[in-house]
Amino acid sequence: MSDKPLDLTVFRCQSCGALHERVPLVCTACLGQAFDEQAVAGRGTLAAWTTIRKPPLAFRDQGPYDVAVVDLVAGLRVTGRIASQDAQAVGDEVKMTHREVVGEEQICVFEVERS
Amino acid sequence: MRPVYISGIGSTTFGRHRHESIESLAVQASAQAIAEAGIERDQLGVLYLGNFISGPLNGKEVLAGIVADRLGLPGNIACTKVEGACASGGIAFRHAWLAVTYGMCDAALVVGVEKMTHASTAQVTTALNCAMDNELDGPSGLTFPGLYGLAWRAYAHQFGLTREQVAAVVIKNKRHGLLNPLAQMGADLSLEDIASSAMIADPLQLFDCCPATDGAAAVVLSAEHLCRTSDKQPIHVLASAQTSGAPQIAKHLDLCTFEATVRAAQQAYTAAGITPDQVDVVELHDCFSMAEIIDSEDLGVVPRGQGASWAEQGRTDVLGDVAINPSGGLLSKGHPVGATGVGQVYEVVRQLRGEHSNQVNGACMGLTHNLGGTGVACTVNIMRASQ
């Protein structure tokens, strides 16, 4: 796997500059309706993680899997996945390694950055 | 605004009611509450029914109208089902309180109900997950136990937290449940029992989670002149607050707190004109052990960062500084989702009347806290014994 994290496409409000993980219905900061795509580095720190051992029906065939909340260096908090049993501590530096398709959505998958 | 009193309460046991319909549970609790209040049905102005998932789990909606029909309520009474996930009951209570305090009517019936135990765990998990932000959080596969697994890790990082400390909450609430005849699963548990139970969403284990439950609870709210018909001591509702918070996990910038709870508590304390240290008994939303630790701090009855250590030291026990969940809470009394917020009021009323089976000595001021979804809806009520 490459050492460089993948970029993440986020959405910047044209009116106020607020960043959004997915295209919002309207900008929750200013009600703006136009957004630019922006690539940000998939690099950040781990805010928390957990191992889901009792998934809901739609994910029954995937469990157990690790869900992570990550604070991107770009200044946005995202919820995604982290490689199983990889996370060790809150504050770990993580990088995005790939995206996983879930239904019509894509989620970011991270791993702990090892220097 | 005028003073509002709780003049009657009713509840089924919380647990398995395999052979009873959801409306039967609601009717039993409501009939008890109306009888205790000593009012005629045509004196009621509104019915608010709290329920979350009667559609997916029971294939039944318009429950408020159905329950009113089974109770034989007159047709001019406005009957409304409200939904706010786990806070459905609390929101129903607040809307009934609004109707009476602002003079829309002199008496109101609130009933919360859920029937869940006939469904499989996967069905229940899927139905409960409707209260997630499925557009934004759904794709990650997060669940409610998962949310509190995340919170546990974040809290441990910020304040320090041991398995022993979190287990203290479970041990206390399970023990309290043994003293509550309405409770679903009181138990005398050891640390070892808890620490060896199945892992659900690390580090959260099976005994850290509340069960699925069937049950209903009801209260009658009355203006002062209608309280005289009841033999029971009326309980004054000093404040009823409702707030909202972020549905999306990533919007909770601090996973060790729920902003909706903090705001609802502040509003309720201000409206009641009291401070948190005046509260004697609290029924709060311990859907998971970790939730009690966070909620007790958010409500200001325990200092920030000390929710776990206070539980471990017995300071939240019936004989402690502030009694938290003497009913057994959701962990032990059970969590019939839409009924929970009303069931909490039922428990606090019995405490303030001095008639609870796990009585807090001299309880005079009580608080209930009901939290929905990922902290997306919250209600806090403050009640006082009126004599």
HADDOCK unambig.tbl for C-alpha pairs under 7 A between the chains (distance, minus, plus):
assign (segid A and resid 47 and name CA) (segid B and resid 154 and name CA) 6.63 0.50 0.50
assign (segid A and resid 48 and name CA) (segid B and resid 150 and name CA) 5.16 0.50 0.50
assign (segid A and resid 48 and name CA) (segid B and resid 153 and name CA) 5.81 0.50 0.50
assign (segid A and resid 48 and name CA) (segid B and resid 154 and name CA) 5.50 0.50 0.50
assign (segid A and resid 49 and name CA) (segid B and resid 150 and name CA) 5.22 0.50 0.50
assign (segid A and resid 49 and name CA) (segid B and resid 153 and name CA) 6.98 0.50 0.50
assign (segid A and resid 50 and name CA) (segid B and resid 146 and name CA) 6.11 0.50 0.50
assign (segid A and resid 50 and name CA) (segid B and resid 149 and name CA) 5.44 0.50 0.50
assign (segid A and resid 50 and name CA) (segid B and resid 150 and name CA) 5.52 0.50 0.50
assign (segid A and resid 50 and name CA) (segid B and resid 201 and name CA) 5.83 0.50 0.50
assign (segid A and resid 50 and name CA) (segid B and resid 202 and name CA) 5.24 0.50 0.50
assign (segid A and resid 51 and name CA) (segid B and resid 201 and name CA) 5.05 0.50 0.50
assign (segid A and resid 51 and name CA) (segid B and resid 202 and name CA) 5.19 0.50 0.50
assign (segid A and resid 52 and name CA) (segid B and resid 146 and name CA) 6.11 0.50 0.50
assign (segid A and resid 52 and name CA) (segid B and resid 200 and name CA) 6.62 0.50 0.50
assign (segid A and resid 52 and name CA) (segid B and resid 201 and name CA) 4.75 0.50 0.50
assign (segid A and resid 53 and name CA) (segid B and resid 200 and name CA) 5.24 0.50 0.50
assign (segid A and resid 53 and name CA) (segid B and resid 201 and name CA) 5.80 0.50 0.50
assign (segid A and resid 54 and name CA) (segid B and resid 200 and name CA) 6.09 0.50 0.50
assign (segid A and resid 55 and name CA) (segid B and resid 141 and name CA) 6.91 0.50 0.50
assign (segid A and resid 55 and name CA) (segid B and resid 143 and name CA) 6.97 0.50 0.50
assign (segid A and resid 56 and name CA) (segid B and resid 122 and name CA) 6.08 0.50 0.50
assign (segid A and resid 56 and name CA) (segid B and resid 125 and name CA) 5.71 0.50 0.50
assign (segid A and resid 56 and name CA) (segid B and resid 126 and name CA) 5.23 0.50 0.50
assign (segid A and resid 57 and name CA) (segid B and resid 122 and name CA) 5.88 0.50 0.50
assign (segid A and resid 57 and name CA) (segid B and resid 126 and name CA) 6.17 0.50 0.50
assign (segid A and resid 59 and name CA) (segid B and resid 141 and name CA) 6.56 0.50 0.50
assign (segid A and resid 67 and name CA) (segid B and resid 140 and name CA) 6.53 0.50 0.50
assign (segid A and resid 67 and name CA) (segid B and resid 142 and name CA) 6.55 0.50 0.50
assign (segid A and resid 69 and name CA) (segid B and resid 250 and name CA) 6.87 0.50 0.50
assign (segid A and resid 77 and name CA) (segid B and resid 250 and name CA) 5.35 0.50 0.50
assign (segid A and resid 78 and name CA) (segid B and resid 250 and name CA) 5.45 0.50 0.50
assign (segid A and resid 79 and name CA) (segid B and resid 137 and name CA) 6.90 0.50 0.50
assign (segid A and resid 79 and name CA) (segid B and resid 140 and name CA) 6.71 0.50 0.50
assign (segid A and resid 79 and name CA) (segid B and resid 250 and name CA) 6.03 0.50 0.50
assign (segid A and resid 80 and name CA) (segid B and resid 140 and name CA) 5.31 0.50 0.50
assign (segid A and resid 81 and name CA) (segid B and resid 140 and name CA) 6.46 0.50 0.50
assign (segid A and resid 90 and name CA) (segid B and resid 154 and name CA) 6.79 0.50 0.50
assign (segid A and resid 90 and name CA) (segid B and resid 157 and name CA) 6.37 0.50 0.50
assign (segid A and resid 102 and name CA) (segid B and resid 139 and name CA) 5.84 0.50 0.50
assign (segid A and resid 105 and name CA) (segid B and resid 139 and name CA) 6.54 0.50 0.50
assign (segid A and resid 107 and name CA) (segid B and resid 139 and name CA) 6.57 0.50 0.50
assign (segid A and resid 107 and name CA) (segid B and resid 140 and name CA) 6.38 0.50 0.50
